[in-house]
Amino acid sequence: MTNYFIIFFQVVINTFAQLLLKKGVGQVNFAQPLWELFLSIAFNLYIFGGVFIFVLSLLLWLYLLSQFELSFLYPFGSLSYVLAALGGWFFFAENVTLCRGGGILLILMGVFLVAKS
């Protein structure tokens, strides 16, 4: 059970990093000159936090790769699609259509089958 918690925790922090990056780039004007764009990205706290958490997620992923078969572990990463869709809907009022909802259900069923293997 602890193994599944670690895997799920990695997926959650990876998704959280993506949500922070999304929030950060929403505050950046990509039409400005390249140097100003670089500075506005470099000093955006949401982007900085997203990159920092993403690095932590990567380190945890490397640990998990050392403990599990890739063919078992990798499908759990698709849970980030589910969490990202829910996070996009909740935090950014993104549209989750019936078709996307169906895709989310298929992903959840697939992960369940992999977890049972």
MILO-162500 format. One record per residue: residue number from 1; chain; x, y, z of N, C-alpha, C in turn. Coordinates in nm, 2 decimals. Layout:
N
NODE  seq  mol  n_east  n_north    n_up  ca_east  ca_north   ca_up  c_east  c_north    c_up
NODE  NUM    A       X        Y       Z        X         Y       Z       X        Y       Z
...
This chain:
117
NODE  seq  mol  n_east  n_north    n_up  ca_east  ca_north   ca_up  c_east  c_north    c_up
NODE    1    A    0.08    -0.12    0.00     0.00      0.00    0.00    0.09     0.13    0.00
NODE    2    A    0.20     0.12    0.07     0.29      0.24    0.07    0.34     0.27   -0.06
NODE    3    A    0.37     0.17   -0.14     0.42      0.19   -0.28    0.32     0.27   -0.36
NODE    4    A    0.19     0.23   -0.35     0.09      0.30   -0.43    0.08     0.45   -0.38
NODE    5    A    0.09     0.47   -0.25     0.09      0.60   -0.20    0.20     0.69   -0.26
NODE    6    A    0.32     0.63   -0.26     0.44      0.70   -0.32    0.42     0.73   -0.47
NODE    7    A    0.37     0.64   -0.54     0.34      0.66   -0.68    0.23     0.77   -0.70
NODE    8    A    0.13     0.76   -0.62     0.02      0.86   -0.63    0.07     1.00   -0.59
NODE    9    A    0.15     1.00   -0.49     0.21      1.13   -0.45    0.29     1.19   -0.56
NODE   10    A    0.37     1.11   -0.63     0.45      1.16   -0.74    0.36     1.22   -0.85
NODE   11    A    0.25     1.15   -0.88     0.16      1.20   -0.98    0.10     1.33   -0.93
NODE   12    A    0.06     1.34   -0.81     0.00      1.46   -0.76    0.09     1.58   -0.76
NODE   13    A    0.21     1.57   -0.72     0.30      1.68   -0.72    0.34     1.72   -0.86
NODE   14    A    0.35     1.62   -0.95     0.38      1.65   -1.09    0.27     1.73   -1.15
NODE   15    A    0.14     1.70   -1.12     0.03      1.77   -1.17    0.02     1.91   -1.11
NODE   16    A    0.05     1.92   -0.98     0.05      2.05   -0.91    0.15     2.14   -0.97
NODE   17    A    0.27     2.09   -1.01     0.37      2.17   -1.08    0.31     2.22   -1.21
NODE   18    A    0.24     2.14   -1.28     0.19      2.18   -1.41    0.08     2.29   -1.39
NODE   19    A    0.00     2.28   -1.28    -0.10      2.38   -1.25   -0.03     2.52   -1.22
NODE   20    A    0.08     2.51   -1.14     0.15      2.63   -1.11    0.21     2.69   -1.23
NODE   21    A    0.26     2.61   -1.32     0.32      2.67   -1.45    0.21     2.73   -1.53
NODE   22    A    0.09     2.67   -1.54    -0.02      2.73   -1.61   -0.06     2.86   -1.55
NODE   23    A   -0.07     2.87   -1.42    -0.10      3.00   -1.36    0.00     3.10   -1.39
NODE   24    A    0.13     3.06   -1.38     0.24      3.16   -1.41    0.24     3.21   -1.55
NODE   25    A    0.23     3.12   -1.65     0.23      3.17   -1.79    0.11     3.25   -1.82
NODE   26    A    0.01     3.24   -1.75    -0.11      3.33   -1.77   -0.08     3.47   -1.73
NODE   27    A    0.02     3.49   -1.65     0.06      3.63   -1.61    0.18     3.69   -1.70
NODE   28    A    0.22     3.61   -1.80     0.33      3.65   -1.88    0.28     3.70   -2.01
NODE   29    A    0.34     3.82   -2.06     0.31      3.87   -2.19    0.41     3.82   -2.29
NODE   30    A    0.37     3.73   -2.37     0.46      3.66   -2.46    0.49     3.75   -2.59
NODE   31    A    0.43     3.87   -2.59     0.45      3.96   -2.71    0.57     4.06   -2.68
NODE   32    A    0.62     4.05   -2.56     0.73      4.15   -2.52    0.86     4.10   -2.58
NODE   33    A    0.96     4.19   -2.58     1.09      4.15   -2.63    1.15     4.03   -2.56
NODE   34    A    1.23     3.95   -2.62     1.28      3.83   -2.57    1.35     3.84   -2.43
NODE   35    A    1.43     3.94   -2.41     1.50      3.96   -2.28    1.40     3.99   -2.17
NODE   36    A    1.30     4.07   -2.20     1.20      4.10   -2.10    1.11     3.98   -2.07
NODE   37    A    1.08     3.90   -2.18     1.01      3.78   -2.16    1.09     3.68   -2.07
NODE   38    A    1.21     3.67   -2.09     1.30      3.58   -2.01    1.29     3.63   -1.86
NODE   39    A    1.31     3.76   -1.84     1.30      3.81   -1.70    1.17     3.79   -1.64
NODE   40    A    1.06     3.81   -1.71     0.93      3.80   -1.65    0.90     3.65   -1.62
NODE   41    A    0.95     3.56   -1.70     0.94      3.42   -1.67    1.03     3.38   -1.55
NODE   42    A    1.15     3.42   -1.55     1.24      3.39   -1.45    1.20     3.44   -1.31
NODE   43    A    1.13     3.55   -1.30     1.10      3.61   -1.17    0.95     3.59   -1.14
NODE   44    A    0.88     3.50   -1.21     0.74      3.47   -1.18    0.74     3.36   -1.07
NODE   45    A    0.68     3.39   -0.96     0.68      3.30   -0.84    0.61     3.17   -0.87
NODE   46    A    0.50     3.18   -0.95     0.43      3.06   -0.99    0.51     2.97   -1.08
NODE   47    A    0.58     3.03   -1.17     0.67      2.95   -1.26    0.78     2.89   -1.18
NODE   48    A    0.84     2.97   -1.10     0.96      2.92   -1.01    0.91     2.81   -0.93
NODE   49    A    0.80     2.82   -0.86     0.74      2.72   -0.78    0.71     2.59   -0.86
NODE   50    A    0.65     2.61   -0.98     0.62      2.50   -1.06    0.75     2.42   -1.10
NODE   51    A    0.85     2.49   -1.14     0.98      2.43   -1.18    1.04     2.36   -1.06
NODE   52    A    1.04     2.42   -0.94     1.09      2.36   -0.82    1.02     2.23   -0.79
NODE   53    A    0.89     2.23   -0.79     0.81      2.11   -0.76    0.83     2.01   -0.87
NODE   54    A    0.84     2.05   -0.99     0.86      1.96   -1.10    1.00     1.88   -1.08
NODE   55    A    1.10     1.95   -1.04     1.23      1.89   -1.01    1.21     1.78   -0.90
NODE   56    A    1.14     1.82   -0.79     1.11      1.72   -0.68    1.04     1.60   -0.74
NODE   57    A    0.94     1.63   -0.82     0.87      1.52   -0.89    0.96     1.43   -0.97
NODE   58    A    1.05     1.49   -1.04     1.15      1.41   -1.12    1.24     1.32   -1.03
NODE   59    A    1.28     1.38   -0.92     1.37      1.30   -0.83    1.29     1.18   -0.77
NODE   60    A    1.17     1.20   -0.74     1.08      1.10   -0.69    1.06     0.99   -0.80
NODE   61    A    1.04     1.04   -0.92     1.02      0.95   -1.03    1.14     0.86   -1.06
NODE   62    A    1.26     0.92   -1.04     1.38      0.84   -1.06    1.39     0.73   -0.95
NODE   63    A    1.35     0.77   -0.83     1.35      0.67   -0.72    1.25     0.55   -0.76
NODE   64    A    1.13     0.59   -0.80     1.03      0.49   -0.84    1.08     0.40   -0.95
NODE   65    A    1.15     0.46   -1.05     1.20      0.38   -1.16    1.30     0.27   -1.11
NODE   66    A    1.37     0.31   -1.00     1.46      0.21   -0.95    1.39     0.10   -0.87
NODE   67    A    1.27     0.12   -0.84     1.19      0.02   -0.75    1.09    -0.07   -0.83
NODE   68    A    1.05    -0.02   -0.95     0.94     -0.09   -1.02    0.97    -0.11   -1.16
NODE   69    A    0.91    -0.20   -1.23     0.92     -0.22   -1.37    0.86    -0.10   -1.44
NODE   70    A    0.92    -0.05   -1.54     0.87      0.06   -1.62    0.73     0.03   -1.67
NODE   71    A    0.70    -0.09   -1.72     0.57     -0.12   -1.78    0.46    -0.12   -1.67
NODE   72    A    0.50    -0.14   -1.55     0.40     -0.12   -1.44    0.38     0.02   -1.40
NODE   73    A    0.49     0.09   -1.38     0.49      0.23   -1.33    0.44     0.33   -1.42
NODE   74    A    0.48     0.32   -1.55     0.45      0.43   -1.64    0.30     0.46   -1.66
NODE   75    A    0.21     0.36   -1.67     0.07      0.39   -1.68    0.01     0.47   -1.57
NODE   76    A    0.07     0.46   -1.45     0.02      0.55   -1.34    0.04     0.70   -1.37
NODE   77    A    0.14     0.73   -1.45     0.16      0.87   -1.49    0.04     0.93   -1.56
NODE   78    A   -0.04     0.84   -1.62    -0.16      0.89   -1.69   -0.26     0.94   -1.60
NODE   79    A   -0.25     0.91   -1.47    -0.34      0.97   -1.37   -0.32     1.13   -1.37
NODE   80    A   -0.21     1.17   -1.41    -0.19      1.32   -1.42   -0.28     1.38   -1.52
NODE   81    A   -0.32     1.31   -1.62    -0.42      1.36   -1.72   -0.55     1.39   -1.65
NODE   82    A   -0.59     1.29   -1.56    -0.71      1.30   -1.49   -0.71     1.42   -1.39
NODE   83    A   -0.60     1.43   -1.31    -0.59      1.54   -1.22   -0.57     1.67   -1.29
NODE   84    A   -0.50     1.68   -1.40    -0.49      1.80   -1.47   -0.62     1.85   -1.52
NODE   85    A   -0.70     1.76   -1.57    -0.84      1.80   -1.62   -0.92     1.85   -1.51
NODE   86    A   -0.92     1.78   -1.39    -0.99      1.83   -1.28   -0.94     1.96   -1.23
NODE   87    A   -0.81     1.98   -1.22    -0.75      2.10   -1.18   -0.77     2.22   -1.27
NODE   88    A   -0.77     2.19   -1.41    -0.80      2.29   -1.50   -0.95     2.34   -1.49
NODE   89    A   -1.03     2.24   -1.47    -1.18      2.28   -1.45   -1.20     2.36   -1.32
NODE   90    A   -1.13     2.32   -1.21    -1.15      2.38   -1.08   -1.09     2.52   -1.07
NODE   91    A   -0.96     2.52   -1.11    -0.88      2.65   -1.09   -0.89     2.74   -1.21
NODE   92    A   -0.91     2.69   -1.33    -0.91      2.78   -1.45   -1.04     2.78   -1.52
NODE   93    A   -1.14     2.72   -1.47    -1.27      2.72   -1.53   -1.27     2.67   -1.67
NODE   94    A   -1.18     2.57   -1.69    -1.17      2.50   -1.83   -1.29     2.41   -1.84
NODE   95    A   -1.32     2.39   -1.97    -1.44      2.31   -2.00   -1.40     2.16   -2.00
NODE   96    A   -1.46     2.08   -1.93    -1.44      1.93   -1.93   -1.57     1.88   -1.99
NODE   97    A   -1.56     1.84   -2.12    -1.67      1.80   -2.20   -1.71     1.65   -2.17
NODE   98    A   -1.82     1.61   -2.22    -1.86      1.47   -2.20   -1.75     1.37   -2.26
NODE   99    A   -1.70     1.41   -2.37    -1.60      1.33   -2.44   -1.47     1.32   -2.35
NODE  100    A   -1.43     1.43   -2.29    -1.31      1.43   -2.20   -1.34     1.35   -2.08
NODE  101    A   -1.46     1.36   -2.03    -1.50      1.28   -1.91   -1.50     1.13   -1.95
NODE  102    A   -1.54     1.09   -2.06    -1.53      0.95   -2.11   -1.39     0.91   -2.12
NODE  103    A   -1.30     0.99   -2.17    -1.16      0.96   -2.17   -1.10     0.94   -2.03
NODE  104    A   -1.14     1.03   -1.94    -1.09      1.02   -1.80   -1.13     0.88   -1.74
NODE  105    A   -1.26     0.84   -1.77    -1.30      0.71   -1.72   -1.22     0.60   -1.78
NODE  106    A   -1.19     0.61   -1.91    -1.11      0.50   -1.97   -0.97     0.50   -1.91
NODE  107    A   -0.91     0.61   -1.88    -0.78      0.62   -1.82   -0.79     0.55   -1.68
NODE  108    A   -0.89     0.59   -1.60    -0.90      0.53   -1.47   -0.92     0.38   -1.47
NODE  109    A   -0.99     0.33   -1.57    -1.01      0.18   -1.58   -0.88     0.12   -1.62
NODE  110    A   -0.80     0.18   -1.71    -0.68      0.13   -1.75   -0.58     0.12   -1.64
NODE  111    A   -0.57     0.23   -1.56    -0.48      0.23   -1.44   -0.52     0.12   -1.34
NODE  112    A   -0.65     0.11   -1.32    -0.70      0.00   -1.23   -0.65    -0.13   -1.28
NODE  113    A   -0.66    -0.16   -1.41    -0.62     -0.29   -1.46   -0.47    -0.31   -1.44
NODE  114    A   -0.39    -0.21   -1.47    -0.25     -0.22   -1.45   -0.21    -0.24   -1.30
NODE  115    A   -0.28    -0.17   -1.21    -0.25     -0.19   -1.07   -0.28    -0.33   -1.02
NODE  116    A   -0.38    -0.40   -1.09    -0.42     -0.53   -1.05   -0.32    -0.64   -1.11
NODE  117    A   -0.24    -0.59   -1.20    -0.15     -0.69   -1.27   -0.03    -0.73   -1.18
